[in-house]
Amino acid sequence: MSTLHFRDIHKHYARRTILAGLELCLRTGSCTLLTGENGTGKTTLLRILGGFEKPEQFAADTGHAQLNWRHYRKLLQSSVLYLHQQPYMFEGSVRDNLSFALDRSLPKAEREQRIHTALQWAGLEKIADTRAKTLSGGEYQRVALARAWLRQPRILLLDEPTANMDREARNRTISLLRQLRDDGMALLVASHDPECFSSLVNEHLNLSAGRLQTVTPASRFVNMTLLQQAS
């Protein structure tokens, strides 16, 4: 599956339209940035694509097969992973948390080797035995990304992955996301800070009035100029 094309996604809350026949194409080895004002439905869209929220209408195309909602949800376990803004940490150490990403049937030696490699990949060796629930926000995100690296989904959905991080933590997170993208993963990143991801994204989409619009580099520059003038 090199491309997953979503179309005709509808979602309403009460009488309010959140997603109005939305269309989206995610390609492996690329990063799509999703922006929009608060309340426009960015998280709702991620939750639908992650299988946590059912839309009124839904269709997807893998290039080989047409998928309805029921068939798409079967695809989720092996192909799609959704990371919340505040990733969940299990009880136990960082090492223990990474072990949850691996198949229990793997031999112990292979499990330990994969966990060791993931710790190195995410720069977590020094805190491998630290209780995971005591970590900082940036460390939480790196553990979540290391779990994703072990799982190897085709599509990774991220909701505000750099929120409340200092510059160093943001840079480390962006670096890990770039490696995942370059390794062939499709990333969909929802964020209020498009400039933070400017070096990473291949496509920038803005959600407004239930639909997605492509944001060109030129229009981003104009918007930033207007914001600077207003301030």
C-alpha positions in Angstrom: 0.0 0.0 0.0 2.0 3.0 -1.2 -1.1 5.3 -1.2 -4.3 5.4 0.8 -6.9 7.7 -0.7 -9.8 8.7 1.7 -12.9 10.4 0.3 -16.5 11.2 1.2 -15.9 11.5 4.9 -18.8 13.1 6.7 -19.2 13.9 10.4 -21.8 16.0 12.3 -22.2 16.9 15.9 -25.9 17.8 16.6 -26.7 20.1 13.7 -23.1 21.3 13.2 -21.1 20.0 10.2 -17.6 19.0 11.1 -16.5 17.1 8.0 -18.4 17.7 4.8 -17.4 15.0 2.2 -13.7 15.4 3.0 -11.1 14.0 0.7 -7.5 13.1 1.7 -4.6 11.2 0.1 -1.7 9.8 2.3 1.4 8.5 0.6 4.1 6.4 2.2 7.4 8.2 2.6 5.7 11.6 2.9 4.5 13.9 5.6 1.2 15.8 5.5 0.7 18.8 7.8 -2.9 19.4 9.0 -3.8 22.9 10.3 -7.0 24.7 11.1 -8.6 26.8 13.8 -9.6 25.3 17.1 -12.9 23.4 16.8 -12.6 22.8 13.0 -12.3 19.1 13.4 -8.6 18.2 13.1 -8.7 15.8 16.1 -12.0 14.4 14.9 -10.5 13.6 11.5 -7.5 11.9 13.2 -9.8 9.9 15.5 -11.8 8.7 12.5 -8.7 7.7 10.5 -7.4 6.0 13.7 -10.6 4.0 14.1 -11.7 5.6 17.3 -14.7 7.5 16.0 -17.2 6.4 13.4 -18.2 8.8 10.6 -21.6 9.0 9.0 -20.0 8.2 5.6 -16.6 6.9 4.7 -14.7 5.4 1.8 -11.1 4.6 1.1 -9.0 3.2 -1.7 -5.7 1.5 -1.3 -5.0 1.4 -5.0 -5.9 -2.3 -5.0 -9.2 -2.4 -3.2 -12.1 -0.2 -2.2 -12.7 0.0 1.5 -15.8 0.8 3.5 -15.6 1.6 7.3 -15.8 -2.0 8.4 -13.0 -3.2 6.0 -10.9 -0.1 6.9 -11.0 -0.9 10.6 -9.6 -4.4 9.8 -6.7 -2.6 8.1 -5.9 -0.5 11.2 -4.2 -3.1 13.4 -1.5 -3.7 10.8 -1.2 -0.4 9.0 -2.4 2.6 11.0 -1.2 4.0 14.4 -2.6 7.1 16.1 -0.5 8.9 18.7 -2.4 11.3 21.0 -1.1 14.6 22.1 -0.3 13.1 25.4 0.8 9.5 24.6 -0.3 6.8 27.1 2.4 5.2 29.2 2.0 1.8 30.8 3.2 1.1 34.4 6.8 0.2 34.5 10.0 1.4 32.9 10.7 2.9 29.5 12.0 -0.6 28.5 8.8 -2.2 29.7 6.7 0.3 27.6 8.7 -0.5 24.5 8.1 -4.3 25.0 4.3 -3.7 24.5 4.9 -2.9 20.9 6.3 -6.3 20.1 4.7 -9.6 19.4 4.6 -11.8 22.5 5.6 -14.8 20.4 9.0 -13.4 19.6 11.9 -15.2 21.3 13.2 -13.4 24.4 16.7 -12.7 22.9 15.1 -11.2 19.8 12.7 -9.1 21.9 15.6 -7.7 23.9 17.7 -6.9 20.9 14.8 -5.0 19.2 14.1 -3.0 22.4 17.8 -2.2 22.7 17.9 -1.0 19.1 14.8 1.1 19.6 16.3 2.7 22.7 19.4 3.7 20.7 17.2 4.9 17.8 15.3 7.3 20.0 18.2 8.3 22.3 16.6 6.7 25.3 19.4 4.5 26.6 20.1 6.6 29.7 16.5 6.5 30.9 15.7 2.9 29.8 15.0 1.8 33.4 13.3 5.0 34.5 9.6 4.7 35.4 7.8 5.9 32.3 5.1 7.9 34.0 7.7 10.2 35.5 9.1 11.4 32.2 9.0 14.9 30.7 6.7 15.7 27.8 9.5 15.4 25.2 10.6 12.1 26.7 7.0 10.8 26.6 6.8 11.6 22.9 10.2 9.9 22.1 9.0 6.7 23.9 5.8 6.8 21.8 7.8 7.3 18.6 10.1 4.4 19.6 7.1 2.2 20.0 5.9 3.3 16.6 9.3 2.5 15.2 9.0 -1.0 16.6 5.4 -1.4 15.3 6.3 -0.1 11.8 2.8 1.0 10.7 2.4 2.3 7.2 0.5 5.4 8.4 1.3 7.3 11.6 -1.3 9.9 12.8 0.0 12.5 15.2 -2.0 15.1 17.2 0.1 18.1 18.2 3.3 16.0 18.7 5.5 18.9 19.8 3.0 20.7 22.1 4.5 22.2 25.3 8.1 21.2 24.4 11.2 23.4 24.5 13.3 23.9 21.4 15.6 21.0 22.1 12.8 18.5 22.6 11.0 19.8 19.5 14.1 19.4 17.4 14.7 15.9 18.6 11.0 15.0 17.9 11.2 16.4 14.4 14.4 14.5 13.7 12.8 11.2 14.7 9.7 12.0 12.6 12.0 12.7 9.6 13.6 9.3 10.0 10.2 7.6 10.1 9.2 9.5 7.0 12.4 8.7 5.2 12.1 5.0 6.1 8.8 5.0 4.1 6.1 5.8 6.7 3.2 8.1 5.8 2.8 10.8 8.5 -0.2 13.0 9.1 0.6 15.7 11.6 -2.1 18.0 13.1 -0.5 21.1 14.6 -1.1 24.8 15.4 2.5 25.5 14.7 3.1 25.0 10.9 6.5 26.7 11.0 7.8 24.0 13.4 7.3 21.4 10.7 8.3 23.4 7.7 11.4 21.3 7.0 9.5 18.1 7.3 6.3 18.4 5.4 5.6 17.5 1.8 2.1 18.8 1.8 0.2 21.3 3.9 -3.6 21.1 4.2 -5.8 23.4 6.1 -9.2 22.3 7.4 -12.0 24.8 7.3 -15.8 24.5 7.0 -15.5 20.8 6.8 -13.1 20.6 3.8 -9.4 20.5 3.2 -7.6 23.1 1.1 -3.9 22.9 0.0 -1.7 25.6 1.5 1.0 26.7 -0.9 4.4 28.0 0.3 3.5 31.4 -1.2 0.3 31.6 0.8 2.1 30.6 4.0 4.5 33.4 3.4 1.6 35.9 2.9 -0.2 34.7 6.0 3.0 35.0 8.1 3.6 38.5 6.7 0.1 39.6 7.6 0.4 38.2 11.1 3.7 40.1 11.6 2.2 43.3 10.3 -0.8 42.9 12.7 1.5 42.4 15.6 
